[in-house]
Amino acid sequence: MELLLLYYIVTNLLAFMTFFFDKRRAKSSEWRISERTLLILVWIGGAFGAYLAMRLFRHKTLKPMFRIGVPIAILVHAGITGWFIF
């Protein structure tokens, strides 16, 4: 249980920071982090961190793959976590 919690903390922090850096790079017209990489972070467990970053930094909120996919990933991971707990 503790290992699962640690996993989600790390992946969500990583997703949050990656979305932040991508937004900062977008503003300064620098090399960007690929959408594929961002989505991988979402689906390996960083969905909540990604969602928080999307809202705080207004990043990728108009892209349907993120606007719809991230909340779905949150539900999927909530289900996985619930399955492990109960």
SULBEL-V866974 format. One record per pair of residues at least 6 apart in sequence whose C-alpha atoms are under 8 Angstrom apart, sorted by the first residue. I is the first residue (numbers start at 1). J is the second residue. D is the distance in Angstrom with one decimal. If there is no record, write none. Layout:
# SULBEL-V866974
i=I j=J d=D
i=I j=J d=D
This chain:
# SULBEL-V866974
i=1 j=84 d=7.8
i=1 j=85 d=7.5
i=7 j=45 d=7.9
i=8 j=45 d=5.9
i=8 j=46 d=6.8
i=11 j=41 d=7.1
i=11 j=44 d=7.4
i=11 j=45 d=5.7
i=11 j=46 d=4.7
i=11 j=49 d=7.9
i=12 j=45 d=6.7
i=12 j=46 d=3.9
i=12 j=47 d=6.6
i=12 j=48 d=6.3
i=12 j=49 d=4.3
i=12 j=50 d=6.9
i=13 j=46 d=7.3
i=13 j=49 d=6.1
i=14 j=41 d=7.8
i=14 j=46 d=7.2
i=14 j=49 d=7.8
i=15 j=38 d=7.2
i=15 j=41 d=5.7
i=15 j=42 d=6.8
i=15 j=46 d=5.3
i=15 j=47 d=7.4
i=15 j=49 d=5.6
i=15 j=50 d=5.3
i=16 j=46 d=7.7
i=16 j=49 d=4.6
i=16 j=50 d=5.1
i=16 j=52 d=7.1
i=16 j=53 d=5.4
i=17 j=53 d=8.0
i=18 j=33 d=7.9
i=18 j=38 d=7.4
i=19 j=38 d=7.2
i=19 j=50 d=6.6
i=19 j=53 d=6.2
i=19 j=54 d=7.3
i=19 j=59 d=7.4
i=20 j=53 d=6.6
i=20 j=57 d=7.0
i=22 j=32 d=5.8
i=22 j=33 d=5.7
i=23 j=57 d=7.2
i=23 j=59 d=6.2
i=25 j=31 d=6.6
i=25 j=32 d=6.1
i=26 j=32 d=6.6
i=39 j=66 d=7.7
i=41 j=47 d=7.4
i=42 j=48 d=7.9
i=42 j=50 d=6.4
i=42 j=70 d=6.6
i=42 j=73 d=6.9
i=43 j=73 d=6.1
i=45 j=73 d=8.0
i=45 j=77 d=6.7
i=47 j=70 d=5.7
i=47 j=71 d=7.4
i=47 j=73 d=5.9
i=47 j=74 d=5.4
i=48 j=70 d=7.8
i=48 j=74 d=6.1
i=50 j=70 d=7.3
i=51 j=70 d=6.4
i=51 j=71 d=7.4
i=53 j=59 d=7.2
i=54 j=60 d=6.3
i=54 j=61 d=6.1
i=55 j=61 d=7.5
i=60 j=66 d=6.3
i=60 j=67 d=7.3
i=61 j=67 d=5.5
